[in-house]
Each structure stands twice: as C-alpha cells, then as structure tokens.
Amino acid sequence: MSAHSKWIQIAIVAALVAILPFFFPSGYYYRVGALIFVNALSVIGLVILIGYAGQISLGHAGFAGIGAYSCALAPEYLGLHPALAALLGAVISGGVAALIGRPILKLKGYYLAVATLGFGILVSLVLTNERQLTGGPDGMAVPELGLRDLLRDMGWRLSGGEFWYGVSGIVLVIGVWIALNLAMSPTGRAMRALHGSEVAARTVGIDVARVKLQAFIISAIYASVAGSLLALQNRFITPDVAGFMHSIEMVSMAVLGGVGSILGATLGAAILTLLPQVLTVFAEYEQLVLGAIMISVMIFLPRGLLPSIASKLKGRDE
C-alpha cells in the first residue's frame, strides 16, 4: 500500500463522517451513526489481528467489556474523570492482552479460537457474577463525560446524538490513520509476512512470537476504546458488551466487509449495524434473512464485500 492510497482511505472515512449528517432526516440517525463508528473501531482492531497477522480471536468482546466497565467503575471507586477512566481501560486491556497473549498465541487454528473464546466467556462471567462491584446482569450507570457542557459554554449547542456522532467519528478517523500507518511500518510488514507463512517469516529473521503479541495487544486496545465509547455514549452498561454474541458480531463484521481491508471492515460494521434496523419489517424472520445474506456473501464474495468487488472491477478494467 502506497502513501497515496493511505491518505485516500483516510480522506474517504473523514469525508463520510463529515457529509453523512446532511442526509439525516432526524436526530435518531446520529445515534445510529455513532454506533456504526464504535463498531467499526473495534472491527479495525480485528483487521490488525486477523487480516494483518492471521491470528483468530473469538473473545475480543472481553476487552470491550474491560474498557466499558472501566468507565463505570474507575470514576466511582477511584474518582477518575470518565476520559481518564477510558484511558485506564485501554492500559488495562493492553496489559491483560500481553499477559494472556504469550501462552495462548502459541496455539494455532481452532485451538487458538477456543482459547480466546474462553477468555471472553471468563470476562463476561466475572462481570455478571460480581454483583456488588458491577451490578451483575442488571448492569450499572456510567457518568457523564462532561465535555458537551463545556462545548455548550463555548457556544456549541449540540444534542447528545450530535455530540457522540462527532466524538465517535473523530476517534474512528484517528483509528483508521493509526491502522494504515501500522500497515506501512516494518511491524505491519512483519505481520503480513507472518500471515503468509510463519515458517518463512521466521526464516527471514522475524520474531514471530513478538509480532503476534504486538498485534494482539493493539487489537485489544482498539476493542477497549470502542467499549469505552459505547459505555459513555449510552450512559449505561451491562455484561452483554463482553458476551460471546458481541465477539461473533465483531468477527462477522470484519469477514463481511473484508478482513484484510480497513475500509472493508468499516463497510462491514456499517452493514451489520444497519441491517437489524432495516430487517425489523420481517419481524420473526429477521435472523433468517440476516443469515441468508451472510451466507450469500461468503459464497459469491469470499474475500469480503469490498476486496471482492474491487478485484472484479480491476479484472474488468484489464
């Protein structure tokens, strides 16, 4: 990927964030847009882990749970500002990823998938069962960030939806910029070499264990930041944020859009966030229709939507 391509992708994401509000018929769409950006951020982390480094994770929602509950627990028990609590959650998630990543990343294939799945389930169980600390299945409230009041004092009068749309959009653009810079760095090239062949990567002098761990830690921080944004936006959080289904949704978004593409991951997050809203007209057949769409994409566009379409268009031009 060239520097020119990198800036084009960043410009596309930034332009979409800036332009979309002009087409929103009501404030509800700001909330949906913010949710798309949050999901896209967590999926970009999975692109780094799966698409760049070739390592699967079925428990990444556990890190989203750590980030989300940091924003609820740190202000209450440590007196931290919610923004600092989100930063603390990212640090904790990175530390946990470094701690568990060393042993589980020695596994491969479905053994690795099951190990990461176990981590996600463990985090979800802790959040559900520690009722005195986390509120259990009923969840707990998250304090107000306070930045919107500051902007109001400066003359910027934004609704809650508009504010979180802007914040989530800015964080997403920063996340895309970091991920694309990583892809062009020596570390990113080492990750892609590892994805191609661990044996070949080791032969040319790449520290395979270190590169795997770096990808795992970075993707965990992405998931944690996304979880923190979700918690601060909703002002309430439950253990579902760390649940198994959330992990599966994240992987599905990455695979649907194109697990090796940052723009593809963003597209996948947008589609799977919007589809449940659109498919409500099918009532009890919603899950059936959603599943049929996913199967069709995997059969006819196996590399994901964006890479497959781009490949077909390129072949047609040639």
PETAFEN-V313549 format. One record per run of one state. SS is the DSSP state (A for helix, B for strand, O for the rest). FROM is the first residue (numbers start at 1). TO is the last residue. If there is no record, write none. Layout:
BEGIN
SS/FROM/TO, SS/FROM/TO
END
This chain:
BEGIN
O/1/2, A/3/23, O/24/27, A/28/52, O/53/60, A/61/77, O/78/81, A/82/104, O/105/108, A/109/129, O/130/130, A/131/134, O/135/135, A/136/138, O/139/139, B/140/141, O/142/146, A/147/153, O/154/159, A/160/184, O/185/185, A/186/196, O/197/197, A/198/203, O/204/207, A/208/234, O/235/235, B/236/237, O/238/238, A/239/242, O/243/243, A/244/257, O/258/261, A/262/300, O/301/304, A/305/317, O/318/318
END
